[in-house]
Structures are given as C-alpha cells and as structure tokens.
Amino acid sequence: MSVAARAETAPLSDAAIVEAYLTASMIPDPDAAAAYMAPGTVITFTGGREFDHPRGPTGFNAKRYRWVKKKMTDSTSAPAMAKPSL
C-alpha cells in the first residue's frame, strides 16, 4: 500500500475535519462537504436558517454572491465535553 493510500485512511483530527469541510464547501462541492458531516447534523446559517445538507448554504450563497475568496490561516479545536449523565 502506498503512503498516499495510507494517509487517506488515517483518522483526521477534529480541526482537520472542519478544515476539509470548509474547503469542500468553498469550492463549492457540497456533496464532498457532506462526507465530513455526521448523520443528523443541522447547519445553522446566517439569520438562523437551518439546513441538513451543505447544498443549503451553497444554494443560499449562490443567490447572494458571484464569487468569494476566503483564506483560512489556522484551525484550533477544543476537546469535546462529556455529556452529563441523567
């Protein structure tokens, strides 16, 4: 197995998942972005709009903007908080 193939199967950090999602969504490739979402994820967007797939924000932005270029410089993440037991 090549190094490239092994790298593709290695688990991504939380920050890497977010960066990959944002990169795919800015291309825009909403179907590729969806691969980084857990089932049942709801995207809360500008104005409280809720979408269950990246096609929602992509379609919304397509009506508002012709082209936008963003530059991501770095990502950080906080550890997940444990859910309180009931």
Sequence and secondary structure as in RCSB ss.txt:
>XXXX:A:sequence
MSVAARAETAPLSDAAIVEAYLTASMIPDPDAAAAYMAPGTVITFTGGREFDHPRGPTGFNAKRYRWVKKKMTDS
TSAPAMAKPSL
>XXXX:A:secstr
  HHHHHHHS   HHHHHHHHHHHHHTT HHHHHTTS TT  EEEGGGEEESSTHHHHHHHHHH S         
           
